[in-house]
Every structure is written in structure tokens, then in C-alpha cells.
Amino acid sequence: MFSFIKNKRKCAVCHNYPDKFVPLVSYYNQQTLKFGGKSSRAEFLNRKEYTCPYCYATDRDRLCVAFFRKILGDRLDREAILLDIAPSVPIEEYFKNNRKDVTVKTADMFMDGVDYKSDIQDMKEIENESFDIWICFHVLEHVTDDRKALSELFRILKKDGIGILLVPIDLNCKEIDEDPNCSEEERWRRFGQGDHVRRYSKQGFLDRIRQSGFAVTEVGKEIMGKEIFKQNAIPDSAVLYVVTKGSSRFMTKII
């Protein structure tokens, strides 16, 4: 029985053991091909094993929760407030069911039922240094001015807090390609999705993070461990970009 379980995947969010995770739907690849899209090499995307069949956590949700399990320990010395921007239901459920010491708030410009109906480029509803933690996954590639958004993310983070950033990074790109005014068809061709306004290079993304005032730590396989990556079908190249304003009370377990 043990060897049977050991050879399966194990979702970091719900702790179920699927034989495999569910592939990403083919729509995105079909659309990119339809409009003559550029070939790309995603830093963080497992098309073949994308979603958990039990809790619907994506590959990035699974690594994010594994990271939180690693850094938060059993109980925080003082409670934390977390903001999830364009919130993930599996991540919300993880905190609701497992972390009574973390209060989760949500923000999005278009989604119903969030705590803040907010434009990430101007989060006037949120006061300075309001959050111990924030998560911002696959948002910046959608907004007209990602520098303004990063500035706002810097403003709302507490001095000893952490933010977790992800954007679709194309490892084939040498520099950021962006144009908020191009057509939907052109966006599919250049950026890989009809509602994206830029394609990030890795160095370009790192530069923008640092220009906003953050220090950044790349949390990948070396920090999280081979077993976590294998169990959750995380690509070897995958990275969580963890940002701070300096020293953080949450990073002592990995730095």
C-alpha cells in the first residue's frame, strides 16, 4: 500500500493522491497557433498536469501552498492578514481550513464577492502597510501600467511582510515585449493570450520588481526540495518570486 501511494502525485493543497493531475485545456494553445503566435518556453506551466482533480488547485496554487506550509510553521507568533489579488479558491480554502492564525482578504476589479473591488494600479481603498502577506498571481500581464501596480503593492505591504508574485515568463524572451493598445489578435500572437498586454522576460521582470523598491528571492526547486516538485508535478524551472521591503519575519525558515 505504501509503495502504491508513494508512486502517485500528492496535492499540497488538499493532500489527495491523484494518479496524475489534469491537463490544461487545449484552447490557449489552439488560439496561439491560430494567430501565428511565437514559440515560447514557459518558466512555470505544466500543460500535461495542470489542475488537481480533487480541489482544482493549479500547479502554481500547489507550489504556493507548499511554500506557505514551509515558512509558516505550526502557528505564527502573531496573527497575519493576507490579501489575495485575483483570488484563488483553492488557496482561500487552504487558509480557511488550516490556518486560523491568518485572515484572508480578497481583491479584484471585476470579480463579485471580493473584499476590495480594486484596480491594482490604484488601490485607494487600501491603506499604507495594511498587509503582512499578499499574493499576486498572473495579474500584472493584464494591466496597462505594471510599474504603477508594483508601486501599489509596495505601498500596501508591511515593512516585515512578504509578497508572492507570478507572471507568465517566457524563457525564450530576452526583453519585455509590451503594447497595451494592440488588437486581441495581435495579443494572441505576441503575448500568448487575448487579454495580455505584455510578454515578460525573466530579467525584465526581475528588473521591474527591483525598480519598485523590493528585494526579491527566487524560491524554486533548490529551496522547496525535489520531492515537493515531483509530488505536485511542478516543472523544474518553476520559481515563486518572493518580495520583501527588507528583512521579513516569514523568511527566516528558508534564508
N, C-alpha and C positions, 0 to 999 in steps of 0.2 A: 504493500500500500504506500509506503514511504517513497519508494522509487517512482511509483506512478505519479504521485503529486510533485515530486522533485523535477520531473521532466516537463511539467506543464508551465504555463505562464502563471504569474501571481500579480493581480492588480494591487498597486499600492494604495488605491483609494478605498475599495470595498473588500479587499483581501479574498476575493474569489479566485478560482483556479481555472480559467478557460484553457482549452487546448491551444487556441490561438485567439488573438484579438481580431476584430472585424476590419476588413479593408476600407480605405477611403473610397467614397463613391467616385465613379469614373468621370462625372460631369466636368470637373475642373480641368482634367487632362484633355478631355474631348474639346472643350471650349478653346483652350490654348492652342491646340492643333488646328482647330477650325480657322482661327485668325492668324495663323502663321507665327505663333509665339516662339520666343527664343528658348533654346535648350537651357536648362537650369540644373543646379546641384544644390538641393535644399540642405541647410545645416541641420534642421530639426524637423523631420517629417518621415514617418514610416507609412508609406502608402499601403503596404500589404497588411499591416497590423496596426490600425489607427485607433479604433474605438473598443472599449470594454463592452462585451455583450451583456453584462450584468448591470453596471452602473452608468454606462455610456461615457466614461471618462476617456478623453483623447490622450494621445501619447504625451502631450505637454502637461495635461492635468495630472497624469500619473507621476511624472518626474517632479512636478511642483509639490505634490503631497508627500512624496518620498523625501524631498528636501525639508519640508516642514517637520516631518517626523524626526528627522536627524537633528535639526537645530533647536527645536522647542523643548525636547526632553519630556519628562512626565508631567511637569507642572511648572509654569512660569512663576518667578518670584513676585511679579506684579502683573496684573491683567493687561492685555493688549487690545487695541482697536485696529481692525484691518479693513481696508477699502478694496473691494474687488471691482475693477472697471471693466465694463462689458462682461458681467459676471458669468462664471461657470457654475452650473447647477451641481455637478459632482464635487467641486471644491467647496461650495457652500454646505453641501450635505456632510462632507467630511468634518468640517469645523462644528457644525450643529450637533453631530453625533459623538464627537470625540474630544472637543476642546472647549470646555466650559469657561476656560480662562482667556478665550479670545472672542471678542464681539465682532461680528462681520457686518459691515455696511456695504451697499452696492451703489454703483453709479453708471449711468448710460444716458446718452442723448435721446435715444429712440425707444428703448425697452420700457414696457409697463412694469409696475411693481417694484421699481428700484427706490432706494432711499434718496438719491440725488438725481434729478433729471438735468444732467450737466454736460456741457461741452468741455471736453478735456483741455481745449485751448484757452478756456477762460472759466475756471471753476469758482466763480464768485460766491457760490453758495457755501463754500468750504473755507474755514478759517485757516490761517497760517499754522503749520506744525500741529495738525489735528490727528495725524495717524501714525501709529507705531510701525505699521506694515501696509504696503499696498501691492496689488498685483495688477499688471497692465500687459495683457497678452493680445497680440495681433490687433492692435488699435492704431498705432502710430502710422502704419502704412495707409490708413484710410483718411487721415486728416490733412487739411491744406498746409498747415504750418506745424511740423513736428517739433521745431525748436520752441515754439510757444508752449506746446503741450509738455515738453520736458521741463521747461521753466516752472510750469504749474505743479508738476509732480514733485519738483524740488521744494517748492514753497510749502506744500501741504504735509511733507514728511517731517517727523520729529527728528531732532538732532542725533538721537541714538537709534533711529529706526532703520528699516531696510525696505527697499522696493525691489520687485522682481519683474524684469522686463523681457518680453519676447516680441520679435517681429520676424516675418519670413525673410531669412537671409539666403541669398544665392551665392554660394561659394565660388561660382564662375565669374561673378562680377568683381571688377577692380575698383569701381567707384559707384556712388549712388546715382541712379537714374530716376528723375522725378519730373512730373508735369501735371499739376492739378487741373489743368484746363483741357486735356486731350479727351477724345471721344471714348466711349465704352469699348468699342472695338480695338482702339489703339491701346487701351489699358490691358486688355487681354493679351495683346501681342507683346507689349513691353514689360508689363508688371505681373502677368500671370493670373490676374483676376479683374473682373469688370468694375469693381468698386475700389480698387487700389490706385493710389496716385504716385507711388514710387516703388522702386525695387532697391533693396538695401544690399550693399556690400558689407562684409564683416568689418573692415577697417573704417568704412564710412560711418557705420552705426556706432562703433566704439568712440570715434571722434566726437560725434554729436552728443553722446552721453557725457563725455568728459567736459565738453564745452559748456554744458549746462551746469557744471559745478560738482557733479557726482564723482566719487571714486567708484570703480566697478571691479567686481570679482567674477570671473567666468567659472561657473560651477558645472563641471562635466563629469565624465567617467572617472577621472582620477580622484575626485573628491567623493563622489557618490558611491563608487565601487562597481566592479564588473557585474556582480550578482543582481543588483538593483536594475541595471541596464538590461540584462538578459531577461529577468523575470517580467519586466514591463515592456519589452520589445522596443527599447529606446535606441535610435541609431547611435553608433559610436561617436559621431561628430557632434551630437546634440549638446547644447550649452544653455543653462539658465544664466541670464545677466543680472547679477545681484548688485544693487547700487546702494551706496551709503553717503552720508554727509561727512563721515569721518569714522570714528570707532562706533561700533554698534553692539548693543547688549545681546543680539541674537546670533552674532557670527563667531562667538568665542569657541564654539564646538568644532568649527571647520577651519579656522585660521590660527 
